Amino acid sequence: MRLSTRLKLGITLILILVEMAVFAQEPQLLLIQNVTVIDGTGRPALPNRSVLVRDSVIDSISKTAPKLTKNALIIDGRGKYLLPGLIDVHVHIKGGRNGKFELKTGVRALHSYIYSGVTSVYDAGNNPSFITQLRQNERSGELVSPRIFATGGIVTYPGSHGSSPGATLVSDWPEALELLSQHLQTQPDLVKLTYEERGWGSRPMVPLLPLDLMKNIIGFFKEHGIRSTVHTSSERRARQAISAGTDTLAHPVIQGPITQEFADFMGIRKIPMASTLTIGDRYSRLAENPSFLDQPLYRASIEKTELQRLKTEESDRQKERVWTWWMKIMTPVAQENLRMIHKAGGIISLGTDQSLGPAVHREMELLVEAGIPPLSVIRIATLNAALFLGKEDKLGSIEKGKLADLVMLHADPSQDINNAKKIVLVIKSGRVIDRSDLDLPVNNQGR
């Protein structure tokens, strides 16, 4: 007797549901076979490897596929390349700044990151309630998103750089302790301070956080197990922030060329420095060559009307700004400074200072243009970024025991960093992300 199509579909659905129920009761197993592994450590690629993920953790990386006695999702990686999930250690997620609270805007920004292969981000200053809500939603599993690490509000001196709504403003010690204790209640993953008097480029002078006060603030958070990062832009201020005890630097030196002595110093001290080249590069790129927005990842992440506005209205605005052309001159200086630090053995970590996933790929392009080899740039975007966050024991490389945040690519990014854009699939915590279900323009057409 022939079964009707509807009955066949019903039986198939029942079998799938039964299989899923059995699978849910057992450890989640994911096996990626025959794939070339670029593990994020800077070591050469490992061809024809099998990567076994048990629950959310990498169980093994082997030359031969393990024999599985339980149900597993098996992915054939033949001709493909497997990277650790990319990490951006300097973002400001849209929707919460300047006192706003637009969760939908923030979710779309986060979706642009996961779509682009970015599985962890560090928000370096935002509306505390906004970003902690998104972080809570991500950690509870309610929100499909990169892992969110957050500062909440910036800690700085009144009137100094970053002293916008949501910031914790401190001016005296020990009077600051009450405010810092309140800040601690937001559970920052890292605390960010700003040490910047400005008065360079086209920026006005602003008050500078006193050095002794910065030392006390960093020490307070260190006592509570919280790492610190400091916004600086000159070699002098970077040195002072390091002397005050900061764990990381939120930006490269961009005010002028660094000395070889400073590059060597960074190589010895191993203080991670976020790269953030893209933020300065973006202004003149919009002014002179907005056609970069036609690249697939940008078109997937930005609405057509906004793309058109950026190509016309925003492009014209950037052409008129002094800041645009100052940053065009100084971004190559920052690139050379990063190259020198990298060559000296320092730790450069990928950061964009933006709120859009495709910017991570532009950051990698700029690092390669600076003269850093693609394989090293992959480490900058993965393991070095995990070092910045203090999470290198769990994230940043494809190694046994680490969380299975992975990106599979069609082509080899160690030969051409642009191949990192050729994404096959994204995996977070051992689960394949359904990129077609993200709230992005590429998926919303016709809905």
C-alpha positions in Angstrom: 0.0 0.0 0.0 1.3 3.4 -1.0 1.5 6.0 1.8 0.2 9.6 1.1 2.8 12.4 1.0 1.2 14.0 4.1 1.5 10.7 6.0 5.1 10.2 4.9 6.0 13.7 6.1 4.3 13.0 9.4 6.2 9.8 10.0 9.5 11.5 9.1 8.8 14.3 11.5 8.0 11.8 14.3 11.3 10.0 13.6 13.2 13.3 13.7 11.6 14.3 17.0 12.4 10.9 18.5 16.0 11.1 17.4 16.3 14.7 18.8 14.8 13.5 22.1 17.4 10.7 22.4 20.2 13.0 21.3 19.2 15.6 24.0 19.6 13.0 26.7 23.1 12.2 25.7 26.2 14.4 25.5 26.1 16.6 22.4 28.6 15.2 19.9 29.8 17.1 16.9 32.5 15.7 14.6 34.2 17.7 11.9 36.1 15.4 9.6 38.8 15.9 6.9 39.3 19.6 7.7 42.4 21.8 7.6 42.8 23.3 11.1 44.3 26.7 11.6 44.4 26.6 15.4 44.9 30.3 16.3 48.3 29.7 18.0 50.3 30.9 15.0 51.4 27.3 14.2 51.2 26.2 10.6 47.9 24.7 9.4 47.1 21.1 10.1 45.6 19.3 7.1 43.1 16.4 7.2 42.2 16.6 10.9 39.1 15.4 12.7 37.8 17.7 15.5 35.5 16.1 18.0 33.3 18.4 20.2 31.6 17.0 23.2 28.8 19.2 24.6 30.4 22.7 24.3 34.1 21.7 24.6 36.7 20.5 22.1 37.4 16.9 23.0 40.1 16.0 20.6 41.9 17.0 17.4 43.2 13.9 15.6 44.5 12.6 12.3 41.9 9.9 12.2 38.2 10.2 12.9 37.3 8.7 16.3 34.8 5.8 16.4 31.6 7.1 17.9 29.2 4.8 19.8 26.6 7.6 20.2 24.6 9.8 18.0 26.7 12.6 16.5 26.3 15.4 14.1 29.0 14.8 11.5 30.3 17.5 9.2 32.5 16.8 6.2 35.2 19.5 6.2 36.9 18.2 3.0 38.5 21.2 1.2 37.5 23.5 4.1 39.4 25.4 6.8 38.6 25.6 10.5 39.5 28.6 12.6 38.7 29.6 16.2 35.8 32.0 16.4 37.0 35.6 15.8 37.1 38.0 18.8 36.7 41.8 18.8 38.0 43.3 22.0 36.7 46.9 21.4 33.1 47.4 20.4 30.4 49.8 21.4 27.1 48.1 20.6 24.6 50.4 19.0 21.3 51.1 20.7 22.5 52.0 24.1 24.8 55.0 23.9 23.8 58.6 24.7 21.2 57.3 27.2 19.3 55.2 24.6 17.8 51.7 25.2 17.0 50.2 21.9 17.5 46.4 22.3 16.4 45.6 18.8 19.2 47.8 17.4 21.7 46.1 19.7 20.5 42.6 18.7 20.9 43.4 15.0 24.5 44.7 15.7 25.3 41.5 17.6 23.8 39.4 14.8 26.1 41.1 12.3 29.0 39.9 14.4 28.0 36.3 14.7 27.1 36.2 10.9 30.6 37.5 10.2 32.3 34.7 12.2 32.8 36.7 15.4 31.9 34.6 18.5 33.1 36.9 21.3 33.0 40.7 21.7 34.0 43.1 24.5 31.9 46.2 24.8 34.3 48.9 26.0 31.7 51.5 27.2 27.9 51.8 26.9 24.7 52.5 28.7 25.2 50.0 31.6 21.6 48.9 31.8 21.5 48.3 28.1 24.6 46.3 27.6 24.1 44.2 30.8 20.6 43.3 29.7 22.0 42.1 26.4 24.8 40.2 28.2 22.2 38.6 30.5 20.1 37.6 27.5 23.1 36.0 25.7 24.3 34.1 28.8 20.8 32.7 29.5 20.5 31.4 25.9 17.6 33.8 25.1 19.7 35.7 22.6 21.7 34.2 19.7 24.8 36.3 19.9 28.6 36.3 20.3 29.7 36.0 23.9 29.4 39.4 25.4 32.0 40.8 27.8 31.3 44.3 29.0 32.6 47.2 30.9 29.2 48.8 31.4 30.0 52.5 32.0 33.5 53.9 31.6 35.3 55.0 34.7 37.0 58.4 34.4 37.6 61.9 35.6 34.8 64.5 35.3 34.9 66.2 31.9 37.6 63.8 30.6 37.3 61.7 27.5 34.3 59.3 27.8 32.5 61.2 30.6 29.2 60.8 28.9 25.9 59.5 30.5 26.4 56.2 32.2 30.0 56.8 33.1 31.3 56.6 36.6 33.0 59.9 37.3 35.5 60.0 40.2 37.6 63.0 41.3 39.1 62.2 44.7 40.4 59.3 46.8 39.2 57.7 49.0 35.9 59.5 48.3 35.7 57.5 45.0 35.3 54.2 46.8 31.5 54.5 47.2 31.0 55.2 43.5 33.4 52.4 42.5 31.6 49.9 44.7 28.3 50.9 43.0 30.0 50.4 39.6 31.1 46.9 40.8 27.5 46.0 41.2 27.1 46.1 37.4 29.5 43.1 37.3 32.0 44.5 34.7 34.0 41.8 33.0 36.8 44.4 32.5 36.9 48.0 33.8 37.8 50.7 31.3 39.4 54.0 32.2 40.3 56.9 29.9 43.7 58.7 30.2 43.4 61.3 27.5 43.8 65.1 27.6 43.3 65.3 23.8 44.3 68.6 22.2 45.6 66.7 19.2 44.2 66.3 15.7 41.1 68.5 15.7 40.0 67.6 19.2 39.6 70.1 22.0 41.5 69.9 25.3 39.7 68.0 28.1 40.7 67.3 31.8 43.1 64.5 32.4 42.5 61.7 34.9 45.1 62.2 37.6 47.7 59.4 37.5 47.6 58.6 41.3 43.8 58.4 41.1 44.1 56.0 38.1 46.5 53.8 40.1 44.0 53.6 43.0 41.1 52.8 40.7 43.0 50.0 38.9 44.1 48.6 42.3 40.5 48.6 43.6 39.2 46.6 40.7 42.3 44.3 40.7 41.5 43.4 44.4 38.1 42.4 43.2 39.4 40.2 40.4 38.5 42.6 37.6 41.0 43.3 34.8 41.5 46.8 33.5 42.0 48.5 30.1 43.0 52.1 29.6 42.2 54.4 26.6 45.5 56.2 25.6 46.7 57.5 22.3 50.4 58.5 22.9 53.5 56.6 23.9 53.9 58.8 27.0 50.3 58.1 28.3 50.5 54.4 27.4 53.7 54.1 29.5 52.1 55.9 32.4 49.0 53.7 32.2 51.2 50.6 32.3 53.1 52.0 35.3 49.7 52.5 37.0 49.0 48.8 36.7 46.7 48.4 33.7 46.3 44.9 32.3 45.7 46.1 28.7 45.7 49.1 26.4 42.4 50.0 24.6 44.1 51.6 21.5 47.4 51.7 19.6 49.6 54.8 19.7 48.2 57.1 17.0 49.5 60.6 17.9 52.9 59.9 16.3 55.6 57.2 15.7 56.6 55.1 18.7 60.3 54.6 19.7 62.0 51.3 19.2 62.5 51.3 23.0 58.7 51.3 23.5 58.2 48.5 21.0 60.8 46.4 22.9 59.2 47.4 26.2 55.9 46.1 24.9 57.6 42.9 23.7 59.0 42.3 27.2 55.9 43.3 29.2 53.4 41.5 27.0 50.7 44.0 27.8 47.9 43.3 25.2 47.1 46.3 23.0 43.9 46.6 21.0 44.4 47.4 17.3 41.4 49.7 16.5 42.7 50.8 13.1 39.3 50.5 11.4 37.7 53.4 13.3 40.1 55.9 11.9 40.3 54.3 8.4 36.5 54.3 8.1 36.2 58.1 7.8 38.4 58.6 4.7 37.2 55.3 3.2 33.6 56.6 3.3 34.7 59.9 1.9 36.8 58.5 -0.9 35.6 55.0 -1.7 32.2 54.2 -0.2 31.9 51.3 -2.7 33.4 49.0 -0.1 29.9 48.9 1.3 29.0 46.7 -1.7 30.9 43.8 -0.3 28.7 40.8 0.7 29.1 41.0 4.5 28.2 44.7 4.5 25.2 44.2 2.3 24.1 41.3 4.5 24.3 43.5 7.6 23.1 47.0 6.6 19.7 48.0 5.3 19.6 49.2 1.7 18.4 52.7 2.8 21.2 53.0 5.3 23.8 51.8 2.7 22.6 54.5 0.4 22.7 57.2 3.1 26.3 56.1 4.0 27.4 56.3 0.3 25.9 59.8 -0.2 25.0 61.9 2.8 27.6 60.4 5.2 30.3 60.3 2.5 29.8 64.0 1.8 29.9 64.8 5.5 33.2 63.0 6.0 34.7 64.9 3.1 34.2 68.2 5.0 35.6 67.1 8.4 39.2 68.0 9.4 39.1 64.8 11.6 38.7 62.6 8.5 41.9 63.8 6.9 43.9 63.9 10.1 43.0 60.2 10.7 43.9 59.3 7.1 47.4 60.7 7.7 47.8 59.1 11.2 46.2 55.6 10.6 49.3 54.5 8.6 51.4 55.7 11.6 49.4 53.6 13.9 49.8 50.6 11.5 53.6 50.9 11.6 53.5 51.3 15.4 51.6 48.0 15.7 53.9 46.3 13.2 56.9 47.3 15.3 55.3 46.0 18.5 54.3 42.8 16.9 57.9 42.3 15.5 59.3 42.9 19.0 57.1 40.1 20.4 54.3 42.3 21.8 50.7 41.2 22.0 48.4 42.9 19.5 44.7 42.0 19.9 42.0 42.7 17.4 39.6 45.5 18.2 37.6 47.7 15.9 35.9 50.4 18.1 32.8 49.9 16.0 29.4 48.1 16.1 29.4 46.0 13.0 30.7 42.5 12.3 32.2 43.2 8.8 34.5 45.8 10.5 36.5 42.9 12.0 37.5 41.7 8.5 38.6 45.2 7.6 40.7 45.3 10.8 42.4 42.1 9.7 43.0 43.6 6.2 44.6 46.7 7.7 46.9 44.6 10.0 48.1 42.6 6.9 48.6 45.9 5.0 50.8 47.0 8.0 53.2 44.1 7.2 52.0 41.5 9.7 51.6 38.0 8.1 48.1 36.6 7.7 48.8 33.6 10.0 49.9 36.1 12.7 46.8 38.2 12.1 44.6 35.2 12.7 46.3 34.8 16.1 45.7 38.5 16.8 42.0 38.0 16.0 41.7 34.8 18.2 44.2 33.8 20.8 45.7 37.2 21.4 42.2 38.6 21.7 41.4 36.0 24.3 44.6 37.0 26.2 43.3 40.6 26.2 40.2 39.4 27.9 42.0 37.1 30.3 40.1 34.1 28.8 42.9 32.3 27.0 42.3 29.2 29.1 38.8 28.9 27.5 38.8 30.8 24.2 40.9 31.8 21.3 42.4 28.5 19.9 41.4 25.1 18.7 42.9 23.0 21.5 41.6 20.2 23.7 39.5 21.4 26.6 38.6 24.8 25.1 35.2 26.0 24.3 34.1 25.0 20.7 33.8 28.4 19.2 34.7 27.8 15.5 34.4 29.1 12.0 34.6 27.0 8.9 35.7 28.7 5.7 35.8 27.8 2.0 39.4 29.0 1.4 42.7 29.4 3.3 42.9 32.7 5.2 46.6 32.1 6.0 47.3 32.7 2.3 44.9 35.5 1.8 43.2 37.2 4.8 40.2 38.0 2.7 39.4 34.3 2.6 38.2 34.8 6.2 35.1 36.3 4.7 34.2 33.1 2.9 32.2 31.6 5.7 30.6 28.2 5.5 29.3 28.0 9.0 29.8 29.4 12.5 29.8 27.3 15.7 29.4 28.7 19.2 29.7 26.4 22.2 29.6 23.4 19.9 26.3 24.4 18.3 26.0 25.3 14.7 24.5 28.8 14.3 21.6 29.1 11.8 22.9 32.2 10.0 19.7 32.3 7.9 17.6 32.9 11.0 19.4 36.0 12.2 17.7 39.4 12.2 19.7 40.9 9.3 18.8 42.4 6.0 20.1 39.4 4.1 17.5 37.3 5.8 14.6 39.7 6.0 13.9 40.4 2.4 10.4 39.3 1.4 9.4 38.6 5.0 
